[in-house]
Amino acid sequence: MDALTRRKWDRAAGAFDFINGLGAERRWEPVKREFFSTMHGRVLFVAVGTGLDIRYFPPAVQIDGIDISDKMLERARPRAEAYAGPMTLRHLDVHDLDYPAGTFDQVFTSCTFCSVPDPVRALEAVRRVLKPAGELRMFEHTGSRYFPFNALLNLMNPIARLTGPEINRDTVGNVRRAGFRLVEVRHAYLDVVKTIHAVAPA
Ligand SMILES: C[S@@+](CC[C@H](N)C(=O)[O-])C[C@H]1O[C@@H](n2cnc3c(N)ncnc32)[C@H](O)[C@@H]1O
């Protein structure tokens, strides 16, 4: 397990709900409700954080939630216990997924692939645990193709990454590089906040 990343997110756990409760959660609620409504079968949720998204999960889905930070997971535990279906939480680095190949029907992520240190390797690990033609569904913020947003995000990135995520990543490109087929990319805010739907090879 990557100790640096773990420590960074352990440190962020205490203030995470307060900072995200300032507006981000309310702002993205309609997008997230629709995004998570497609959950079915056995689902891996990568980087559950403090579990803020659990409220949007439809009932009765079998969900395995993982995160590299046990401080985040401590906060997520009561929310997972309140979920109306079978949900387990594990302290696990996405780069080291140890589930047998082809375990999951779907993998969901939410503001995660801005944070994992080696996104393409982590996405390859995700691809391995998906069933053939299994779905990858991501709600992510990324870099922008447009000026001045690209310049601003590049400028602010060295500071952002010290305490939290990278804000200028090419996550759509990373999904392709990891061997997925893109089905749909929908922009929720400019070309920065988006949902990505991709499938593993059949
Ligand atoms: C920006 S937070 C998002 C949390 C949650 N998905 C949400 O939207 O509320 C990023 C999360 O990714 C987790 N994370 C970062 N690197 C990880 C890794 N390599 N494996 C698993 N989780 C990781 C962090 O611990 C943190 O909980």
The ligand as an SDF file (V2000), in Angstrom:
LIG
                    3D

 27 29  0  0  0  0  0  0  0  0999 V2000
  -11.5520   13.3020   -3.3890 C   0  0  0  0  0  0  0  0  0  0  0  0
  -11.7830   11.9050   -2.3440 S   0  0  0  0  0  0  0  0  0  0  0  0
  -13.3400   11.2670   -2.9320 C   0  0  0  0  0  0  0  0  0  0  0  0
  -14.0570   10.3830   -1.9440 C   0  0  0  0  0  0  0  0  0  0  0  0
  -15.4710    9.9540   -2.3540 C   0  0  0  0  0  0  0  0  0  0  0  0
  -15.4510    9.1610   -3.5680 N   0  0  0  0  0  0  0  0  0  0  0  0
  -16.3780   11.1700   -2.5160 C   0  0  0  0  0  0  0  0  0  0  0  0
  -16.5620   11.6330   -3.6680 O   0  0  0  0  0  0  0  0  0  0  0  0
  -16.8920   11.6700   -1.5000 O   0  0  0  0  0  0  0  0  0  0  0  0
  -10.5930   10.7510   -2.9890 C   0  0  0  0  0  0  0  0  0  0  0  0
  -10.5950    9.4300   -2.2670 C   0  0  0  0  0  0  0  0  0  0  0  0
   -9.7030    8.5440   -2.9630 O   0  0  0  0  0  0  0  0  0  0  0  0
   -9.0440    7.7500   -1.9940 C   0  0  0  0  0  0  0  0  0  0  0  0
   -7.8390    7.1940   -2.6180 N   0  0  0  0  0  0  0  0  0  0  0  0
   -6.7660    7.8820   -3.0900 C   0  0  0  0  0  0  0  0  0  0  0  0
   -5.8560    7.0350   -3.6120 N   0  0  0  0  0  0  0  0  0  0  0  0
   -6.3750    5.7970   -3.4720 C   0  0  0  0  0  0  0  0  0  0  0  0
   -5.8940    4.4930   -3.8080 C   0  0  0  0  0  0  0  0  0  0  0  0
   -4.7090    4.3320   -4.3880 N   0  0  0  0  0  0  0  0  0  0  0  0
   -6.6790    3.4230   -3.5390 N   0  0  0  0  0  0  0  0  0  0  0  0
   -7.8970    3.5840   -2.9440 C   0  0  0  0  0  0  0  0  0  0  0  0
   -8.3880    4.7850   -2.5880 N   0  0  0  0  0  0  0  0  0  0  0  0
   -7.6460    5.8830   -2.8420 C   0  0  0  0  0  0  0  0  0  0  0  0
   -8.7870    8.7260   -0.8400 C   0  0  0  0  0  0  0  0  0  0  0  0
   -8.5110    8.0830    0.3730 O   0  0  0  0  0  0  0  0  0  0  0  0
  -10.1000    9.4990   -0.8130 C   0  0  0  0  0  0  0  0  0  0  0  0
  -11.0520    8.8990    0.0300 O   0  0  0  0  0  0  0  0  0  0  0  0
  1  2  1  0
  2  3  1  0
  2 10  1  0
  3  4  1  0
  4  5  1  0
  5  6  1  0
  5  7  1  0
  7  8  2  0
  7  9  1  0
 10 11  1  0
 11 12  1  0
 11 26  1  0
 12 13  1  0
 13 14  1  0
 13 24  1  0
 14 15  1  0
 14 23  1  0
 15 16  2  0
 16 17  1  0
 17 18  1  0
 17 23  2  0
 18 19  1  0
 18 20  2  0
 20 21  1  0
 21 22  2  0
 22 23  1  0
 24 25  1  0
 24 26  1  0
 26 27  1  0
M  CHG  2   2   1   9  -1
M  END
$$$$
